[in-house]
Amino acid sequence: MYRVLIVDDQYFALLGLQQGVDWSALSVSDVCLAENVDQAIAVLQQQPVDLLICDIEMPGRSGLELLAWVKQSAPGTLTIMLTCHADFEYAQRAIYHGAFHYLLKPVDYEELMKISREALFEISKQREQQQFEALIQKYRRQWEHQLPLLVERFWQDILSQRAAPVLESLTLPANTYNLDLQPGDRYFLALLGLEQWKENLSARDETIMEYALRNMADELLLSGLEGTVLQDQVGHNLAVIYVRGDMNAVRHTLEQNGRTFLDTCGRLLHCSLSIYISAGVPLSGIMSAYTDVTEREQRNLNRSRQVFGPEDQAYSRDQPLAPVPQAAPMHIFGEWATLLELGELEELERRVTLWFSGIGPGRWTSELHRQLIHGILFIVHTVLAKKGLSAHASAELKPLMDKENYPKQSASLQHWALECLRAVMHLLQTSNNVSSATVTKIRQYIRSRLSEEITRDELAAYVYLNPAYLSRLFKKETGLSISDVIIQERLQKAKQLLEETELKITDIAEQVGYTSLGSFSNLFKRIVGATPQQYRARNKK
């Protein structure tokens, strides 16, 4: 519906314009009247007006002055000017000030209705355009708000091999997410290896704190650098740093930022962690860099709170990971990994054999050889990590993962690849027993030392695993953090003692590792829903 304002110093002219046109047929719900410019401005200031019909010649301020005011203060209002003079100069002045149309008095009501219909149709189009622009602006703001998450998803897809790290196939999504990827660009991959929380956190609180950790990494680790912080599907917290220019300068800044980040995390988030930085690699080397930093974190059992640069890995600064030729079969690794997870060993062997048979002797290059090795390593590492498993848990897989046993000749590469995949398949088939054995062993250790202070590092050393890796395994296997499990075992023992013995509650608290009776009672009530005394009264055997 529309609102019309008619302005004329002659009252009967106003009534004629109001009654001479069937305004309801034009979807006009309100026709306002004003006898001079001041009254008209008062109406315009009180409520929006879609169409203004105004006489030019009026005592005091003229209709042209009102038209100029409308142009400045109510630009959404269209105006039809009326005059008794046929002088073209009036029409020129009216059009100059932005009038939609110009009519001579006495007004032909049919003509006025026709022009008013055209004006209101124009207003309708303007409304639609404004609504469209407002909608676009709304979704643009939502898009910009979501853009960091979309960029994270972009890199998650690459690291999980849902997308091949080939520039040509990534140009369109990269441009969509405002990522300017160039052929000469290099990337550092930094793994944020969380080692220990100083406070005992539940699994939910750990998830919240890791979110805070990634936000702090975005602020401090990437200070002065371009990049993205993300969490991959396995639970690793990572940063991808974009390099265009002096790689050594970027690496120096990254390592400096890393030390500041470690200190700040210790002070504000009460946690310790180490950072594992890859060599600078092209886009096609991201998968190898990812495999490298995640394996280094898993193997690190002793050194903590450090920034490990590229010199702490198998690849030196002077010999970065070789770029992967575009002919390298990036897509097949995703297919093979999927078949491996599905347990389709026969189909997997068929596809691997078929692919190798299609590569003629003249097509083998050292780059292709290296890429295939890294591809198999990536499949092994990623698939096992999803299950909370390690290649070192398999006696048959462990020697195959030893760098010294990587095939040197292309003729032996197919055999090595098949052996690796078969060993992973065998480990996956017994994965429930393997991972549960680790969890069971940890629980037994906790039960044997309930009265003592137990740390995650102590438990990790007991089962020869990296502490961060052990936490991820526990969360995946049980849905609990290690501190949750310790509390769970202590309260389970406390309930047993309350039910089956006459021991004082103070003594029971000490037996399960709590020197403060108040702390024990509060925790017991929060978890169990009753105080130790109430629980004993209800459940005493």
C-alpha positions in Angstrom: 0.0 0.0 0.0 1.1 3.6 -0.7 0.7 7.0 0.9 0.1 10.2 -1.2 0.5 13.8 -0.1 -1.3 16.6 -2.0 -0.2 20.2 -1.5 -2.1 23.2 -2.9 -3.0 26.6 -1.3 -6.5 26.4 -2.7 -8.7 24.2 -0.5 -11.2 23.2 -3.1 -8.4 22.3 -5.5 -7.1 20.0 -2.7 -10.5 18.3 -2.4 -10.8 18.0 -6.1 -7.5 16.2 -6.4 -8.4 14.0 -3.4 -11.8 13.0 -4.7 -11.3 13.2 -8.5 -9.0 10.1 -8.6 -9.8 6.6 -7.5 -6.8 6.3 -5.3 -7.9 2.9 -3.9 -7.6 1.4 -7.4 -3.9 2.4 -7.2 -3.4 0.7 -3.9 -3.2 4.0 -2.1 -4.4 3.6 1.5 -3.8 7.2 2.8 -4.2 10.6 1.0 -2.8 13.4 3.1 -3.5 17.1 2.4 -1.4 20.3 3.0 -2.1 23.9 2.2 1.5 25.2 2.2 5.1 24.1 2.2 5.5 24.2 6.0 2.5 21.9 6.5 3.8 19.5 3.8 7.2 19.3 5.4 5.6 18.6 8.8 3.7 15.6 7.2 6.9 14.4 5.5 8.8 14.5 8.8 6.1 12.6 10.7 5.6 9.7 8.2 7.0 8.4 4.9 5.2 9.6 1.8 5.5 7.6 -1.5 4.0 10.2 -3.9 3.9 14.0 -3.6 1.5 16.0 -5.8 2.4 19.7 -5.4 1.4 23.0 -6.9 4.3 25.1 -7.9 2.8 28.6 -7.3 1.9 29.1 -3.7 2.2 32.1 -1.3 5.4 32.1 0.7 7.6 29.2 -0.2 7.0 27.7 -3.6 6.5 24.1 -4.7 10.0 24.1 -6.3 11.4 24.9 -2.8 9.5 22.0 -1.4 10.8 19.8 -4.3 14.4 20.8 -3.4 13.7 19.9 0.3 12.3 16.5 -0.7 15.2 15.7 -2.9 17.6 16.3 0.1 15.5 15.0 3.0 13.1 12.4 1.5 14.8 11.0 -1.6 12.5 8.0 -1.7 9.4 10.3 -2.5 8.5 10.8 -6.1 6.9 14.2 -7.1 4.3 15.3 -9.7 4.4 19.1 -10.1 1.3 21.1 -11.0 1.2 24.7 -12.5 -1.1 27.1 -14.3 1.7 28.2 -16.6 2.5 26.4 -19.8 6.0 28.1 -19.9 8.6 25.4 -20.5 10.9 27.1 -18.1 8.7 25.8 -15.2 8.9 22.3 -16.5 12.7 22.6 -16.9 13.1 23.8 -13.3 10.8 21.0 -12.0 12.7 18.3 -13.9 16.0 19.8 -12.7 14.9 19.5 -9.1 14.0 15.9 -9.7 10.3 15.9 -10.4 8.9 12.6 -11.8 6.4 14.5 -14.0 4.8 17.9 -14.7 1.1 18.6 -15.3 -0.8 21.8 -16.2 -3.8 23.0 -14.2 -6.7 22.5 -14.4 -5.7 18.9 -13.9 -7.2 16.2 -16.1 -8.0 13.6 -13.4 -7.6 10.7 -15.8 -4.2 12.0 -16.9 -3.3 12.4 -13.2 -4.3 8.9 -12.5 -2.3 7.6 -15.4 0.8 9.5 -14.3 0.3 8.5 -10.7 0.1 4.8 -11.7 3.4 5.2 -13.5 4.9 6.9 -10.5 3.7 4.2 -8.1 4.9 1.5 -10.4 8.4 3.1 -10.3 8.1 3.3 -6.5 7.3 -0.4 -6.5 10.4 -1.2 -8.5 12.5 1.0 -6.2 11.1 -0.9 -3.2 12.0 -4.2 -4.8 15.5 -3.0 -5.6 16.0 -1.8 -2.0 14.7 -5.1 -0.6 17.0 -6.9 -3.0 20.0 -4.8 -2.0 19.1 -5.1 1.7 18.9 -8.9 1.2 22.3 -9.0 -0.6 23.8 -6.9 2.2 22.4 -9.2 4.8 23.8 -12.3 3.2 27.1 -10.5 2.4 27.5 -9.8 6.1 26.7 -13.5 6.9 29.1 -14.6 4.2 31.9 -12.4 5.6 31.1 -13.7 9.1 31.3 -17.3 7.8 34.3 -16.8 5.6 36.9 -17.9 8.1 35.0 -21.1 8.6 34.8 -21.7 4.9 38.6 -21.1 4.6 39.1 -23.6 7.4 36.9 -26.1 5.5 39.0 -25.5 2.3 42.2 -26.6 4.0 40.4 -29.4 5.9 39.3 -30.8 2.6 42.8 -30.8 1.3 44.4 -32.3 4.4 41.7 -35.1 4.5 42.2 -35.6 0.7 38.6 -34.7 -0.1 40.3 -32.3 -2.5 43.5 -32.8 -4.3 46.2 -30.1 -3.7 46.5 -29.2 -7.4 46.3 -25.5 -8.1 44.2 -25.8 -11.3 41.4 -27.7 -9.5 41.4 -25.3 -6.5 41.4 -22.0 -8.3 37.6 -21.6 -8.3 37.0 -22.3 -4.6 40.1 -20.4 -3.6 38.8 -17.3 -5.5 35.4 -17.8 -3.9 37.0 -17.6 -0.4 39.2 -14.7 -1.3 42.4 -16.8 -1.3 44.9 -15.6 -3.9 46.8 -18.8 -4.7 49.7 -18.5 -7.1 51.9 -21.2 -8.6 55.1 -19.9 -6.9 53.5 -19.7 -3.4 54.9 -21.8 -0.6 53.3 -22.9 2.7 54.5 -23.7 6.2 52.4 -26.2 8.2 52.6 -25.7 12.0 51.1 -28.4 14.2 50.1 -27.2 17.7 50.9 -30.3 19.8 48.9 -29.9 23.0 50.8 -31.6 25.8 49.1 -31.0 29.1 46.4 -28.9 30.7 47.5 -27.8 34.2 43.9 -28.0 35.4 41.8 -31.2 35.3 39.3 -30.6 32.5 36.3 -32.5 31.4 36.1 -33.6 27.7 33.7 -30.7 27.1 35.9 -28.2 28.8 38.9 -29.4 26.8 37.0 -28.8 23.6 36.2 -25.3 24.7 39.8 -24.6 25.7 41.1 -25.9 22.4 38.8 -23.5 20.6 40.3 -20.7 22.7 43.8 -22.1 21.8 43.0 -21.8 18.1 41.7 -18.3 18.5 44.8 -17.3 20.4 47.0 -18.9 17.6 45.2 -16.8 15.0 46.0 -13.7 17.0 49.6 -14.5 18.1 51.1 -17.2 16.0 49.9 -15.5 12.7 50.8 -12.0 13.9 52.3 -10.3 10.9 51.7 -13.3 8.7 49.0 -14.6 6.4 47.4 -17.9 7.1 44.6 -20.0 8.6 44.2 -21.8 11.9 42.1 -25.0 11.9 41.3 -28.3 13.4 41.5 -31.4 11.2 39.1 -34.3 11.3 41.5 -36.3 13.5 41.7 -33.5 16.2 45.0 -31.9 15.3 45.2 -28.2 15.8 47.1 -26.7 12.8 48.1 -23.5 11.2 48.7 -23.1 7.5 51.0 -20.1 6.8 51.1 -18.6 3.3 54.5 -17.5 1.9 55.0 -15.2 -1.0 58.5 -13.7 -0.8 61.4 -14.3 1.5 60.7 -17.8 3.0 63.5 -17.4 5.6 62.0 -14.2 6.9 58.6 -15.7 7.2 60.0 -18.8 9.0 62.0 -16.5 11.4 58.8 -14.5 12.2 56.8 -17.8 12.6 59.3 -19.2 15.1 59.4 -16.0 17.1 55.7 -15.8 17.2 55.6 -19.5 18.2 57.7 -18.8 21.3 55.5 -15.9 22.3 52.4 -18.1 21.7 53.8 -20.9 23.9 54.5 -18.5 26.8 51.1 -16.8 26.5 49.3 -20.2 26.4 51.1 -21.2 29.6 50.2 -18.0 31.3 46.6 -17.5 30.2 45.3 -20.9 29.2 47.4 -22.9 31.8 48.6 -25.4 29.3 51.8 -26.6 27.8 52.3 -27.4 24.1 54.9 -27.7 21.4 54.8 -26.4 17.8 56.1 -28.5 14.9 56.9 -26.5 11.8 57.2 -28.1 8.4 59.6 -27.1 5.6 58.3 -24.5 3.2 56.4 -26.5 0.5 54.4 -25.8 -2.6 50.7 -26.5 -2.5 51.3 -30.0 -3.9 53.6 -30.8 -1.0 51.0 -30.0 1.7 50.1 -33.7 2.2 53.7 -34.7 2.8 54.2 -31.8 5.2 51.1 -32.8 7.1 52.3 -36.4 7.4 55.7 -35.2 8.6 54.5 -32.9 11.4 51.9 -35.3 12.7 54.4 -38.2 12.8 57.0 -36.0 14.6 54.5 -35.1 17.2 53.5 -38.7 17.8 57.1 -39.8 18.1 58.1 -37.1 20.6 57.9 -38.5 24.1 60.4 -36.4 26.0 60.8 -32.8 24.8 58.1 -30.4 25.6 57.2 -26.6 25.4 59.4 -26.1 22.3 59.2 -24.8 18.8 60.5 -27.5 16.5 61.7 -25.9 13.2 62.2 -27.7 9.8 65.7 -28.7 10.8 64.2 -31.1 13.4 62.7 -33.3 10.6 63.9 -35.5 7.8 63.8 -32.6 5.4 66.4 -29.8 5.7 65.9 -26.2 4.8 68.2 -26.6 1.8 66.2 -29.6 0.6 62.5 -28.8 0.9 59.9 -31.3 -0.1 59.9 -31.8 -3.9 56.9 -30.4 -5.7 54.5 -33.1 -7.0 54.1 -33.2 -10.7 50.6 -32.5 -12.0 50.5 -36.1 -13.4 50.9 -37.5 -9.9 47.7 -39.5 -9.0 46.5 -37.3 -6.2 42.9 -38.5 -6.5 43.7 -42.2 -6.1 44.9 -41.8 -2.5 41.5 -40.7 -1.4 39.9 -43.7 -3.1 42.4 -46.2 -1.6 41.9 -44.7 1.9 38.1 -45.0 1.6 38.4 -48.7 0.5 40.8 -49.3 3.4 38.3 -47.8 5.9 35.5 -49.9 4.4 37.5 -53.1 4.8 37.3 -53.8 1.0 40.8 -55.5 0.8 40.2 -57.4 -2.4 38.9 -54.4 -4.3 41.7 -52.3 -2.8 44.4 -54.7 -4.0 42.7 -54.9 -7.4 42.7 -51.1 -7.9 46.3 -50.7 -6.6 47.5 -53.4 -9.0 45.5 -52.0 -11.9 47.0 -48.5 -11.4 50.5 -49.7 -11.2 50.0 -51.8 -14.3 49.0 -48.7 -16.2 52.3 -46.9 -15.5 54.9 -47.8 -18.2 58.6 -48.0 -17.3 59.3 -44.7 -19.2 56.8 -42.7 -17.1 58.5 -43.3 -13.8 60.3 -40.3 -12.3 61.9 -39.7 -9.0 59.2 -37.2 -8.2 56.4 -39.7 -8.9 58.3 -42.3 -6.8 58.6 -40.0 -3.9 55.0 -38.8 -4.2 53.7 -42.4 -4.1 55.7 -43.1 -1.0 54.3 -40.0 0.8 50.8 -40.9 -0.5 50.9 -44.3 1.1 52.3 -42.9 4.3 49.5 -40.3 4.4 46.9 -43.0 3.9 48.4 -45.1 6.7 48.7 -42.2 9.1 45.3 -40.7 8.4 43.2 -43.9 8.5 44.9 -45.1 11.7 44.6 -41.7 13.4 40.9 -41.7 12.8 40.7 -45.0 14.8 43.1 -43.7 17.5 45.8 -46.1 16.4 49.5 -45.9 15.7 51.5 -47.6 13.0 53.9 -48.6 15.8 51.2 -50.7 17.4 51.6 -53.2 14.5 54.6 -55.5 14.4 54.2 -56.0 10.7 53.5 -52.3 9.9 56.2 -50.8 12.0 59.2 -51.9 9.9 57.5 -50.9 6.7 57.2 -47.3 8.1 60.9 -47.2 8.8 62.5 -44.8 6.3 65.4 -47.1 5.8 63.0 -49.7 4.4 61.2 -47.4 1.9 61.6 -49.0 -1.6 64.5 -47.5 -3.5 63.4 -49.0 -6.9 60.1 -48.5 -8.6 59.9 -52.2 -9.3 59.5 -52.9 -5.5 57.1 -49.9 -4.9 53.9 -51.8 -5.7 54.8 -54.7 -3.3 55.7 -52.2 -0.5 52.4 -50.3 -1.0 50.3 -53.5 -0.9 52.1 -54.7 2.2 51.5 -51.4 4.0 47.8 -51.4 3.1 47.4 -55.1 4.1 49.1 -54.4 7.5 46.8 -51.4 8.1 43.8 -53.5 7.2 44.8 -56.2 9.6 45.4 -53.6 12.4 42.0 -52.1 11.7 40.3 -55.4 11.9 41.6 -55.8 15.4 41.4 -52.1 16.2 38.7 -52.5 18.9 40.9 -54.9 20.8 44.1 -52.9 20.3 42.7 -49.5 21.3 40.7 -51.0 24.2 43.8 -52.8 25.4 45.5 -49.4 25.8 42.5 -47.9 27.6 42.2 -51.0 29.8 45.9 -50.8 30.7 45.6 -47.2 31.6 42.5 -47.8 33.8 44.3 -50.6 35.6 47.3 -48.4 36.2 45.0 -45.7 37.6 43.2 -48.2 39.9 46.6 -49.3 41.3 47.5 -45.8 42.3 44.2 -44.1 43.3 45.8 -42.6 46.5 48.6 -41.0 44.5 48.9 -37.9 42.2 48.5 -39.2 38.6 49.6 -37.1 35.6 48.9 -37.5 32.0 52.6 -37.6 31.2 53.0 -40.4 33.7 50.3 -42.4 32.0 51.6 -41.7 28.5 55.1 -42.8 29.5 53.6 -46.0 31.0 52.1 -47.0 27.6 55.0 -45.4 25.5 52.7 -42.9 23.8 52.9 -39.2 23.2 50.7 -37.4 25.8 48.7 -35.5 23.3 48.2 -38.6 21.2 47.0 -40.5 24.3 44.5 -37.8 25.1 43.0 -38.0 21.6 42.9 -41.8 21.8 41.0 -41.6 25.1 38.5 -39.0 23.9 37.9 -41.1 20.7 37.6 -44.4 22.6 35.7 -43.3 25.7 34.3 -39.8 25.0 36.1 -38.7 28.2 39.3 -36.8 29.0 42.0 -38.6 31.1 41.1 -36.4 34.1 37.5 -37.5 33.7 38.6 -41.2 33.8 40.8 -40.6 36.9 37.8 -39.0 38.7 35.5 -41.8 37.4 37.8 -44.5 38.8 38.3 -42.7 42.1 34.6 -42.2 42.7 33.9 -45.8 41.7 36.3 -47.0 44.3 34.9 -44.6 46.9 31.3 -45.9 46.3 32.6 -49.5 46.7 34.2 -48.6 50.1 31.2 -46.7 51.3 29.0 -49.7 50.5 31.2 -52.5 51.8 33.3 -51.1 54.7 32.9 -49.2 57.9 35.9 -46.9 57.1 35.5 -43.3 58.0 34.7 -41.0 55.1 38.0 -39.1 55.8 39.9 -42.4 55.3 38.0 -43.2 52.1 38.8 -39.8 50.7 42.5 -40.3 51.4 42.5 -43.8 49.9 41.1 -42.4 46.6 43.6 -39.5 46.4 41.8 -36.6 48.2 43.5 -35.0 51.2 40.7 -32.5 51.7 37.4 -34.0 52.9 35.5 -30.9 51.7 36.8 -31.2 48.2 36.0 -34.9 48.1 32.5 -34.4 49.5 31.7 -31.5 47.0 33.0 -33.5 44.0 31.2 -36.6 45.1 27.9 -34.8 45.5 28.3 -33.0 42.2 29.0 -36.2 40.3 26.9 -38.8 42.2 24.0 -36.5 43.2 24.3 -37.2 47.0 26.9 -36.6 49.7 29.1 -39.6 50.8 27.0 -39.9 54.0 23.7 -40.0 52.1 25.1 -42.5 49.6 26.3 -44.8 52.4 22.9 -44.6 54.2 21.1 -45.6 51.0 23.5 -48.3 49.7 25.2 -49.9 52.8 25.4 -53.6 52.3 
